[in-house]
Amino acid sequence: MASLESAKEVLDSRHRIIRQSFDPKNCIAVLLVVAGSVAGSIDVHESTSGYSAEVSPSNILLWRAGLLSDEVPPINPWDTVVRDIDELLDLDTDFHKYRAIHSMVRNTSDARLDEMLQQSKKVEDRSLRRSLQHYILNQMARRQPERALDVALSFPSTDTRFLISGVFRGWAISDLEAAVNRAKKLEEPNRTIALEAILVYGHRMAMDQDRDLRLELGEDIYVDDLLEKSYSQLSVEELERAWHSMIDSPFLGYFRTSSLRDIAAAWLDISDYQFHFISTICRSMPNVYERSWVMDFLFKQVSETDLLPAFELAVECHESQMDVPLMTVVMAWGHRDPLEALKAISKLELTNLRYPLRRIAIDEWARTVPNEILRSPSLLPNDLREWGVARAVSHIARNSPRRAARLIYRVHVDYVDSVELQVTSYWSDSSWMAPLRWFESRSRKGKTSVDSWFEVLRKVVAEDPKRAFKIARRNSHTNDENGLEFIVVVEVARKDVQLAKLFLAQMGDSRAKFVAGRGLGEFLVDRDRFSEAIELRDLLAESERSEYLQNLFDYWAKSDPVRLFSWVKNTDRSNLRHRGALALEKADVRRKSLSDVELQQIRSLL
């Protein structure tokens, strides 16, 4: 049998892979959301580099538990949309702030990335500021990698290591070979940080590339095999000592997490699936990401044996502020025996957990056998019956949107819009014609939501913009006076602003035209084409031009106060200068984006 000393030698070889220059305080913040109460208390913790939130426990779980919006589960886990950092800071929870960062920086112009980077320096929350800068530089590196690297290196040394990781992850996506070559030229510790960041995308490499890069880091190619063999041969006492040795090590990242998982798996196997040791593991892992990863893995294993003891142990782990096991077990139970799961959940002494856990179990039931719920909705708890039926129809939509469309009459009015959107999303992936016919056939019975129309019309725009505009005008009445034309006008503008203006000009004076013009104006502001945005007023009814300009300035003050301040100072158009100054003063009451000196200058213009 291998001795503990030999196992420690293997561990030590792993410790050498990454230098002690890696400080966990400087690593990327990753989301782990804890389902703490029905009210939806959500905590965000820091974790190690080398991970993205996409591989952490799914946001869908949180929606299932009722801790996200009841409107619709996130198809894209980063679906909170904000236009700027001020809007980001206005979000209610840290969870939504982190979620929104990705959508904000994605597909953003180079100029806007530069501005956001400067604005990010004013964010007081250190963890949020670092994550924001990390993703801004990640996006910048995909287009201007050398410049992004120069920017990262210009930051204080405490931030540089963290930002270099973001740069090289982005660079590896756009040009893997160039990223590797440039990383090798950096001095330590930046060289190691860069190469580790590139390894996050190891699945994109050929096997020999991956092997060579790991050798660059000084890693023993056979470490994983040695560890697996060593752990499987250790006693319970030796495994426990190996576990704490790894926990206390300076090593960070995927390799430590996978090692902890392997030790835990060997521990579980040698203990003949006696679960008591898991609570020890649960309490001994200070890193929240590693804990969620390992606990999710372990509880998937124990859920394969006896669900009730696994559930009781998960409740015990919950008392240690660890909720991933509880979600994992309830999902497994909801899949295998949802009625028993609901019965066990109803007996929980922690009453604040009953509602979110019942939602998880019911949603898993609806995913696994939706027809069973539709045949016997009375099996569901009264307070979640309508929601459960809606989830069953939503899950049917994944594989059979046409059938789900026929079943939508079963869905309670409170959930119709969200189910309709999911049906539309899945259906329009193959053809937009079918959902369009469905919308138009339903127009006599009730209106289709704007979100659903958006799903279809953007697909039509990509194929035939003129046809999309005709469809929007034909069905404009389904969205009251606001119409549907604004969807097409803004979508068309992404590729052809002149065609979008032509569509706007073709509309008769109406509220729908004003809404479309406002949307196009905001689009132009986002792309620093403010003069064009102002001129759009000439296409609107004279009675609406003043309202249009005020909306435009309010939007600009909210989205980019720094640029608007510069414009206000330099413009010679006094009437517009006054509007801009007024909008800035009004916006600054809440956002405090201007200095006292700048605010005084603005007030002098008023």
Secondary structure, DSSP 4 states (H G I P E B T S, - for coil): ---HHHHHHHHHHHHTTS-TT--GGGSPEE-------TT-----EE--SS--GGGSSPHHHHHHTTSS-SS---SSTT----SSHHHHHHSSSHHHHHHHHHHHHTT--HHHHHHHHHHHTT---HHHHHHHHHHHHHHHHHH-HHHHHHHHHHS-HHHHHHHHHHHHHHHHHH-HHHHHHHHHTSPTTHHHHHHHHHHTTGGGS-HHHHHHHHHHTT--TTHHHHHHHHHHT--HHHHHHHHHHHHTSS--SHHHHHHHHHHHHHHHHHTTT-THHHHHHHHH---HHHHHHHHHHHHHHHTTT-HHHHHHHHHHHHTTT--HHHHHHHHHHHHH-HHHHHHHHHT-S-GGGHHHHHHHHHHHHHHH-HHHHHH-GGGS-GGGHHHHHHHHHHHHHHH-HHHHHHHGGGS-HHHHHHHHHHHHHHHHTT-SHHHHHHHHHHTTT-PPPHHHHHHHHHHHHHH-HHHHHHHHHHTGGGGGGG-SHHHHHHHHHTT-HHHHHHHHHHSPSSHHHHHHHHHHHHHHHHTT-HHHHHHGGGGS-GGGHHHHHHHHHHHHHHH-HHHHHHHHHH---HHHHHHHHHHHHHHHHHH--S-HHHHHHHHHH-
